[in-house]
Amino acid sequence: MKRSTLGLRIAGVLLAGAMVIAPAACTSEDDHASAVSDCVETAKGHGTAEPDAQTYCEAAVSKSEATAPAPKAPSDEEAEPEAPSEPESSVVPDVTDLDLQEAQDTLQEAGYRHIKSVDDTGRGRHQVIDSNWIVVDQTPSAGEQKSHAYEIVLFVVKDGEQ
């Protein structure tokens, strides 16, 4: 059987105990007639009487044409992706002499999200309670124009160690 451009799908309908194949959509009268003919042949091959098969297939093909989805228009999501833009940048604020929590908040408000703190004594201590640490230096220096993707490093000491 010829099924070239008919876009066939299993209809899942039993006709006298036989599974019948119906087209998903027809684009012309020739497609419609061919689809009905294919459907009837398939139904007859499964033992369905021709008058019943012809009646069912006409209805099935017409119904599939009526319920076939309209061609999908390209959506915004399918459009060509835009080229990635450069991350925004701004002037790095001066956060020295602030406690670590205030410094982080200030940098985040300026758009920076990659912020690292380092114990400036060299002892490798972790800053568990940020408000107990004071920023003594920073990289990059305050006033430099840097991308928001740039990592800001804050050198800190425990409050009272200055």
Order of alpha helices (4+ residues) and beta strands (2+ residues): beta-beta-alpha-alpha-beta-alpha-beta-beta-beta-beta
